[in-house]
Amino acid sequence: MPSSTNTLGRYQLVREIARSNDIVYEAFDPSLKRRVALKELNFAPNLVGQQRRERIERFYREAKAAGTLQHPNIVTIFEASEDRGRHFIAMEFLEGQSLRDVLQVRGALPVGEAVEIAAQICDALHYAHQKQVIHRDIKPDNVQALPDGRVKLTDFGIARITSEPSLTADGQVFGTPSYMSPEQVVGKGIDHRSDLFSLGIVLYEMLTGRKPFVGDSVVTITYNIMHREADPAPGIPPHLSHILQRAMAKDPDRRYRSAQEMKVDLTRPAFLLPEQAKPLYQPAAPSPAAAEPQAAPSARPDPDELIARFPPEAFDPPRAVGPVSKAFRFRNLLIALCVLVVLGGAFYRGLMRAFGNYRQSAAMAQTAAIFEEAKRLYLSKQYEEAIDLFETAASLSPSPDVRTKSAEMISNAYTRIGQDYDQQGQLPQASQAYRMALYYNPGNTVAQYQLDILSQRSGASVAPPSQPGMIVVPGGPGEVGRQTRQAMAATYYNQGVAFFNQGRYAEARASWEKVLETAPESDIALLAEQQLNRMNRGE
């Protein structure tokens, strides 16, 4: 902010609250005598041409997306305007602190409080989705906890209005890596269910005090989102575990169909704490007569009195006569038929469940046999054959643990291949093998160490093989490899966009060139090539 002015539009600037991609001020509106928050568009140095125009257009798209939403759990936008070349959005000033600050101070929240916050976010998202607005950046930083217990959803900076043309090209990735949905990671088209995946991550973090998908780098985080299931959240009710699994399902079709449906599950009595649940039945208050003290019963009732009160004939079954007996027989027959239908349905469901369990057990047994054979080949140093079988095991197994272990073993096999190439002096092939090991398991410290040593020894002489061989592209030929390459390419592309917006053009160019190396035949590679051509033309 220039020191020569303390106003923006009609607003008097009080102090700067935050600064990242934009600058947020506390301000005062003298015409309406109220505090407001002003978000000013903060341009990266030397941002010009088409990139600058798109940045401005996206800024006003945020104001339009949030400005159409009037809801108790969504921040209110007052206006969007420009003053002396400075673009800003005026919105309500929110007291309290962000949910991120709350979690950093308190850690995991009580179950009831976490559920209540998630339910309010569901209300905000359901309303926004009905207005055809997808937030695309649900995270604790964008949830404001107010002193009265309410929460408000903020920062619609990358929101999408589904009824209008998208500003994001296919394959372009926006969002915060730790909270992205799988389809968001790879730059696919997304809908409102992507917000629900992100909300599941936020709920998991509120309940456990940690994120479900973590890693040392963006690459590791996005790999885990794509391929690994979140660890079970310890110490929470089973019903909430089911909600988390459904909200964070990799396949959007397996998630909740709407935020309202997710809220219904969250707020069922089974999910509430004991002090929150209300009994379904309240016994009537005793009458005054009933409240009077009763005479204590005798220790042993008189048998003659009992016989007089309950004669033997009182226990005889009722006898129907004439047409009434036929009605009783017909009713009993219907009851018997209904019982048979119910028992038959239960038997059929049990049989199908047993068959499903048998098929799953058979698949697991088959996978175990393939995995063991792959391990035998690995121990026999037949690494290429082992890699093929490990990929087969990963594609067939219903168990996330087997898929994870297979990826780790493939990474180890490529590390061994790299070491063999290294000993033979074939440095480009060794370098590529180590890189493939890291694509399958970004946490492979041996491969990372070997690659670092190789780079120090060889410097610029390490280059990819000139002739295609067994190692051509990272990730291998299987489906796991294809998804890995897509995720890696999307991550590199997103990094390039971020570098470019910050004016770090050399790093942006390097990131987009990595996209072409990682997934040269993908749509993301076409986008990266377009960006590189623009840079070459000086746009």
C-alpha angles and dihedrals in degrees: 000000000000111000091224094074137042098184135081113190106320092331126104112222114229104176143331112261104181142353130200124114086343135023120243121201135185105231142172127235105212094190094059097024095232140122117250138178117237122202112198123197108246113204121210114241114277093006104155143149122016094353091056092048091050091049091054092045092051091049092056090043087063091053091049094047095049095034092065091056120086107176135134091240098047126075112254118238117211103183146330119220148143131245122185092337093313115120119208145167121216116210140160116291109242122210122208124044139286120272087244090062090047092053093046091055101037105024116205114017127224112272095246093051093047091049092049092051092047091049091054091049087051089055091051093047094045090054093045092048091051087055088052094250120135112195098204095189108066108162138131091265090064096050116083117204109211124208092247093061097260123121128211129204112229142176110050089178095133098026118141124221102210095203092060133063112277121248089204117083119221108277094024112125127213129170141062110303098224092054102039124119118235092254090050091052094058095041096248123151110281136199136189092295089072088066089053091054089053091047089053089056091050091049090049090051092049091051098043105023092237139078118258095224116046139155146152093264142020088258092058093046095050091045090055092048090052100042113016133069119229115260113257111271106243123227100014128116116273090240091061090049088056091050091051092049092050095044092048097043111142091225111066090213089064094054128085113294092225142002088249091059090051091050091052090057092045094052100043111122089248090065097049127093116256092255091053099047116091120212114252091220129042114192114234117257112261117260119247089253092052090050092060115101113265126219112262112253117245116261092241122026118226109256093216090054092051092050090050092051096043111029117192093249089063088073097050114114114254115264118218119207133202117343092354091071090057090053090052092050092049091049092050090050091053091049091051091049091050091050090051091050092049093047091046092051091048090049091050092049091047091049092050091046090051090048091050091049089049092052091048091048090049091050091049091049091049091047091049091053092049091046092051091049089050090052090050090053090047092052088048088056092244090135101164093053090045091053091054092052094045089054089050091051091049092051094048102040120098088200120093088205092060091048091050093047091048091054090050092050091049088052090051091049092053089048089056090048090051091051090051091051090046092055090050091053094245094135101170091053091046091051092051092048091053090049091052089051089056092047090058095041115013088188094063099123094181092058091045091050093047091049092050091050091047091051092050092050097044105028112181093352092082108096135154115274113278092219122051110249137157089308112053111134131014120263102034128250099292131094092262089055093048092052091046092053091048092051092046093048092049090050092050091048092051090048089052091053090049092049092048093051088052092052093249094133100165091055091046090053091049092050093050091047088055088056089058091049095047103044108006095168097048131102088243089061090056090054091049090050090052091052092049091050090052090052090049090053091049095242 
